[in-house]
Amino acid sequence: MTCRLHISSVFQRLISVLFCLFLIFACQALYAQEEKVLEEIAQEDNRNGLTVNLGADIMSRYIWRGMDFGNSPAIQPNLSLSWNGFNIGAWGTYAFTGHDTKINDTTIVNEGAYMETDLFVTYTYKWFTAMVFDYFIVNGLNPNTGNRYFNYRNATTGHTFEGCLSFQGPESFPMQVLASTLFYGDDKNKDSTGTYGKGTKNNFSTYFELAYKINLTKVRIGLKPFIGGIPFGSSWYGPYAGVTNIGITATKEIQITDKYALPVQVSVITNPQSQSIFFTFGISL
């Protein structure tokens, strides 16, 4: 059993590395979640020097890669500094209400309000962006003393670090691609019972997404169909390989005054692996 688990872990790592190398050298496309960060990067094309970016989104639900986090409307602030292709900053999400998690038929756990604070650093060169994220879920029941934020030991930390490579094509070919792997922290493999997330070794959970932007100029609406999935099981995404995130997002700017337009978005998102569907609405401030 130990030998099989070791071989499986090595095989999973090999798949992740080979696929990322394929993306780098083949110069093809695949895309995903770090949407707000990529939007800020795209806006830097028309700016010079050091730029401060800040804002917030209000979402009817926080859906990330086909999963609902918080079961509640949420506000999502962002702050970053950009300079010469580099972007460093923070992004967070804070649910309006608390939620319960059903562990089994007899156990329901109160999780409090879902809160997450992520740090990131990125570098963009032409159509490619390399990104490193530090994901951290804040203790929803006791956010002042129950977090252990500065614990970075791999075996016990609540942080999860992810490396991503993104491709965004030009207007003539607006394909978007994301390849990402969790490489350190709170992402563990299977334990002796076969349950992901309960083991002692890093699982290197990997996610890929492909999207395509469509601009309907006559009605001033943007459409983006997308599909994402995983090559092997994970406690983050699902217990087996397959599609975990498929849907479409529509965006539009509603003119409020002569100088200000309010960006809004609507998404229909399904997760075939969990048999779930979400219909979300959001505004950007």
N, C-alpha and C positions, 0 to 999 in steps of 0.2 A: 504493500500500500504506500509506504514512504517513497519508494522508488518511482511509482506511478505518479505521485503528486509532484515529485521533483521534475520529472520529464515533462509533465503537463505545464508546469510553471515556466520552464525553459522554452517550450514550444510557443506559449503565449507571448513571451517577450520577443521571440524571433519574428512572429507574425507582425507585432507592432512595429519593430524596427524596419523590417523589409517593406512594409506598406508605406511608412513615412519616407523611406529612401526612394521608393517608386514615385511618390508625389514630387519630391525634390528634383529628381533627375529627368522625369518624363515631362515636367512642366505642364501637367494636365490640371483638371479642376475638381473640387469637392468642398462644402461650406457649412456654418452653424451658429451656435448660441451666443458667443461673445459679441452680440449684435451691437450693443451700445458702444463698446470700445471701438469696433470697426467703423461705426458711423462717425465717431469723433476723428478717427484717423483719416477717413475719406474727406472730411471737411478741411484738413490741413493743407490740401493741395493749393488752396487759394490764400494761404496765410504765410507770413514770413516771421522768423524769430520765435521767441518763447511765447507760447500761448497758454492761457488758463481756460479750461473747459469745465463748466459746472451746470447742473440741471437736475431734473427729477422726472420720473415717469410714474403715473398712477395707473395701476393695472387691476382689472377685475379678478384676476387670478395670476399667480406666479407659476407659469408652466415652463419648465426647463428640460429640453431634450425628451419631451414626451411624458414628463412626470409633474404632478401637482405638489408644490411645496407650500404648506400652510393652510390650504383649504379656505382661503380668505382673500378679499381684496388686499392689495399691498401698495405701499409707496416705495419707490426705488431711486434713491439719490445717487449721483455720480459726481466725481471731482477728479481732474487729471491735469497734468502739465505736459505740453508737447513741444518738441524742439528737434528740428533736422531729422525727422523720421522716428525719433524716440518718443514714447508715450508712457508715462508712469502715473498711477493713480489708484483710486479706490471706488468700489461700487458696493451698494448694499440693498437689501430688501427687508422691509418690516411690515408684517401682517397686521391688519386692523384688529383682528380678534384671535383668540386662542383656539386650539384644536386638540382632539383626542386621536390616539393611534390604537387600532385594534390589533393586539398581538396574537390572540387566538379566540376561540369561541367564548372563553370565560374571562379573558383579561383585556381591559381597556386602560391605556395609560394617558394621563393628562400631560401634554407636551408644552402647554402655554402658547404664547404667540410666537410664530416662526420668525426668526431674525437671522440674517446672514450678512457678514462683512467680508468682502474679497479685496485683496490687493493685486495689482498686476503691473507688469512692465512689458512693453512691446517694441518691436523695431520693424519698420516697413521699408522695403526696397522695391520700387516699381509695383508689380502686382502682388507681391508676396509679403506677408506679415508673420513674423515669429513672435509668439506670445508665451509668457509664463504667468500662471495664476496661482494665488494662495487663497483657497476656499476655507472659510471658517464659519461654522454654524454657532451662533450665540445661544447660551442657555436661556430658553424662553421663560422659565420659571424663576430663575434667580440671576439676572444679567449682571448684577454688580459684583457678586463674589463667587459665582458658580461656573466660571468659564475656563480658567487655567489657560489663558491665551498664549502665555509665553513658554508653554511646554512644547518643545519641538522634538522630543524623543520619538523616533519612528514607531516604537511599539505602543505608545500611550497618547500621542498627540491627537488633538482634535482638528489640526490643520490637514489639508490635502493639497499637494502641489501638482499642477498639471502643465505639461508642455503642449503647445499647439502650433500648427502651421496652417495658415490661411492663404487662399488664392482668391483674388477678386479681379475678374476680367474687365476689359474696357467696355465702353458703351456699345461698341459694335459686337461684342460677345460677352454679355453680362452674366457669365457663369460664376457661381460662388462655391468654394470648397473649404471644408474644414477637416483636419485630421488631428486628433488629440489623444494623449495618454496620461493617466494619473501615475506619477512616478515615485511619490513619497507620501507617507503619512497614513491617514485614516481610510485606506482602501486595501483590505486584506483578502486573501484567497480563502478557499474552503477549509473548514475544520474536518475532523474525523467523521462527522455526520453528513458531510457534503454540503454544508450551508456556507454560502459566500459571505464574506465579511467577518467570519468568526475565526479564521486561521491566524497564523503568526507571520506569514510572508506577504510581501506586497503582491497584489493581484495584477497590477499594470492594466487596469481597466481602460479600454480603448473605444473611441467613438468616432464615426465618420458621418459627414453630412454633405449633401449636394443640393444646391438651390439655383434658381434662375430668375433674374429680375425681368419683369415685363412692365413697360411704361405705356399706359393708355392715355396718350396726350390729350385727346379730345375731351375726356371727362376728368382729366387730372387725377387719375388714380393709379397707384403702383400695385402690382401683384407680384407675389413671390411664392411659387410652389416649392416645396422642399421635402426631402426624404433623408432620414438618418438611421443608423443602426450600429450594431456591435458585432465583432468577430468571435467573441466568446463570452461566457457568463460573467456576471458582476453583481455585487450588492448595490451598486449605484444605479444600474440600468435594467437588469433583468437576468434570469437564471440561465439563459442559453442564447446562442448566436441568432441574430435576425434583426428585422426592422423594428425599431422602438419609437420612431417619431416621423410622422408623415402628415402633411397638411398644406395649408395655403394662408398667407397673410396679405391683407389689403391695407394700403396706407393712403391717406389723403390729408391735405392741408386745408383747413376751414378758415376762410378769411374773416378775421374779427375786426380789424381796422385797416386803414390804408398801409400801415407799416408793420402789422403783426398778423400772422396766420398761425392757427393752432393745429399742430400735427396730431392726427388720430390714427389708430390702427385697429383692425379686427382680424382675428385669426380663428380658423377651425383646425384643431390639432387632434390627431388620433394616435393611439399607441397599440398596435396589433398584439404585442406581447402581453400587455396587461388588460387588453380588451376594453380600453377606456377611450373617451372622447371629451374634448373641451372646446368651448366656444368663448373666446375672450375678447375684451375690449380694453383699450388703453389710450391715454393722452400723454403728451410730452410737454413739459414746462421749461 
